[in-house]
Amino acid sequence: MISDDLDLRQLTADLKRMLGPGEPVGYLRGKSLMRDVLVSMKGFSELEAEELIDTLEIRGFLRFLGDPTERSVADAHWDISPHS
């Protein structure tokens, strides 16, 4: 369960800083990479991190720039914006 005290803007900024340039790429690979970063760098469980990534995507902090249903654009990048 995600704490109401968690600052999603700050978490997004931290996530963006922790990822390398040009990362993440691909819809599922990108979500997995972001989840793994939250687990290893922030100490969240895998379930908590997965829920956080979904929440950040729903609230507009994370946006996939391609279409995960179309193979030709499934390897697009993610936009990570702490200012949403």
RAZI-V394163 format. One record per residue. N is the residue number from 0. PHI is phi as a letter, one per 20 degrees, with the letter a starting at -180 (NA if undefined). PSI is psi as a letter, one per 40 degrees, with the letter a starting at -180 (* if undefined). D_FIRST is the distance of its C-alpha to the first C-alpha in Angstrom with 1 decimal. Layout:
n:N phi:PHI psi:PSI d_first:D_FIRST
n:N phi:PHI psi:PSI d_first:D_FIRST
//
This chain:
n:0 phi:NA psi:h d_first:0.0
n:1 phi:e psi:h d_first:3.8
n:2 phi:f psi:i d_first:6.4
n:3 phi:f psi:e d_first:9.3
n:4 phi:e psi:e d_first:11.6
n:5 phi:f psi:h d_first:11.0
n:6 phi:e psi:h d_first:14.2
n:7 phi:f psi:d d_first:13.9
n:8 phi:f psi:d d_first:17.7
n:9 phi:f psi:d d_first:18.0
n:10 phi:f psi:d d_first:15.5
n:11 phi:f psi:d d_first:17.6
n:12 phi:f psi:d d_first:20.8
n:13 phi:f psi:d d_first:19.8
n:14 phi:f psi:d d_first:19.0
n:15 phi:f psi:d d_first:22.3
n:16 phi:f psi:d d_first:24.2
n:17 phi:f psi:d d_first:22.9
n:18 phi:e psi:i d_first:24.1
n:19 phi:f psi:i d_first:27.8
n:20 phi:g psi:h d_first:30.1
n:21 phi:n psi:e d_first:30.0
n:22 phi:e psi:i d_first:26.6
n:23 phi:e psi:i d_first:24.6
n:24 phi:c psi:i d_first:26.9
n:25 phi:n psi:i d_first:26.3
n:26 phi:f psi:c d_first:23.5
n:27 phi:f psi:d d_first:21.9
n:28 phi:f psi:d d_first:23.3
n:29 phi:f psi:d d_first:22.0
n:30 phi:f psi:d d_first:18.4
n:31 phi:f psi:d d_first:18.7
n:32 phi:f psi:d d_first:20.4
n:33 phi:f psi:d d_first:17.8
n:34 phi:f psi:d d_first:15.0
n:35 phi:f psi:d d_first:17.4
n:36 phi:f psi:d d_first:18.1
n:37 phi:f psi:d d_first:14.6
n:38 phi:f psi:d d_first:14.5
n:39 phi:f psi:d d_first:18.1
n:40 phi:e psi:d d_first:18.4
n:41 phi:d psi:e d_first:15.2
n:42 phi:n psi:e d_first:14.1
n:43 phi:f psi:i d_first:10.6
n:44 phi:f psi:i d_first:10.4
n:45 phi:f psi:d d_first:11.7
n:46 phi:f psi:d d_first:8.9
n:47 phi:f psi:d d_first:6.6
n:48 phi:f psi:d d_first:9.9
n:49 phi:f psi:d d_first:10.7
n:50 phi:f psi:d d_first:7.9
n:51 phi:f psi:d d_first:9.1
n:52 phi:f psi:d d_first:12.6
n:53 phi:f psi:d d_first:12.4
n:54 phi:f psi:d d_first:11.2
n:55 phi:f psi:d d_first:14.0
n:56 phi:f psi:d d_first:16.3
n:57 phi:f psi:d d_first:15.8
n:58 phi:e psi:e d_first:16.3
n:59 phi:n psi:e d_first:19.4
n:60 phi:f psi:d d_first:18.7
n:61 phi:c psi:h d_first:19.3
n:62 phi:b psi:h d_first:22.1
n:63 phi:f psi:h d_first:23.9
n:64 phi:e psi:e d_first:27.6
n:65 phi:d psi:a d_first:28.9
n:66 phi:c psi:h d_first:28.6
n:67 phi:f psi:e d_first:26.7
n:68 phi:e psi:e d_first:28.9
n:69 phi:d psi:h d_first:32.1
n:70 phi:g psi:d d_first:33.2
n:71 phi:f psi:d d_first:35.3
n:72 phi:c psi:e d_first:32.4
n:73 phi:f psi:e d_first:29.5
n:74 phi:d psi:f d_first:30.1
n:75 phi:f psi:i d_first:29.6
n:76 phi:e psi:i d_first:27.7
n:77 phi:d psi:i d_first:24.5
n:78 phi:e psi:h d_first:24.7
n:79 phi:d psi:h d_first:22.3
n:80 phi:c psi:h d_first:22.8
n:81 phi:f psi:e d_first:21.1
n:82 phi:d psi:e d_first:23.4
n:83 phi:f psi:* d_first:22.0
//
